Amino acid sequence: MALFHVRMDVDIPRDLDPEERAETLAREKKYSQDLQHSGKWVHIWRITGKFSNISIFDVETPDELHEILWNLPLFPFMTIDVTPLNKHASSIK
Ligand SMILES: O=C(O)CC1=CCC(=O)O1
């Protein structure tokens, strides 16, 4: 098990076909919710006032996270920042 903090900033071009935009967003939602049901996508939080989210992933390896992120339907329109997390020595959980 390895935890990762991931920030995703979304920037969809204004001239993208509205049908393609809607279809991509619907696929993104299903992809994300399937991974949430699997337990791999542990948290997703909207960043206030931005088309961005902060997420926590619980995966086996960095390669697995890479595959997940690479296959996001919105991947071509995202800037993604990944921070690996280690257990803090003072954590009681
Ligand atoms: O809306 C976003 O922040 C992008 C996104 C990631 C998963 C999802 O459902 O939307």
The ligand as an SDF file (V2000), in Angstrom:
LIG
                    3D

 10 10  0  0  0  0  0  0  0  0999 V2000
  -13.6170   17.9100  -11.7190 O   0  0  0  0  0  0  0  0  0  0  0  0
  -12.4280   17.5800  -11.5190 C   0  0  0  0  0  0  0  0  0  0  0  0
  -11.7260   18.0370  -10.6260 O   0  0  0  0  0  0  0  0  0  0  0  0
  -11.8120   16.4970  -12.3870 C   0  0  0  0  0  0  0  0  0  0  0  0
  -12.2550   15.1850  -11.9760 C   0  0  0  0  0  0  0  0  0  0  0  0
  -11.5050   14.1670  -11.5300 C   0  0  0  0  0  0  0  0  0  0  0  0
  -12.3730   13.0510  -11.2410 C   0  0  0  0  0  0  0  0  0  0  0  0
  -13.6680   13.6010  -11.5460 C   0  0  0  0  0  0  0  0  0  0  0  0
  -14.7580   13.0310  -11.4730 O   0  0  0  0  0  0  0  0  0  0  0  0
  -13.5710   14.8860  -11.9680 O   0  0  0  0  0  0  0  0  0  0  0  0
  1  2  2  0
  2  3  1  0
  2  4  1  0
  4  5  1  0
  5  6  2  0
  5 10  1  0
  6  7  1  0
  7  8  1  0
  8  9  2  0
  8 10  1  0
M  END
$$$$
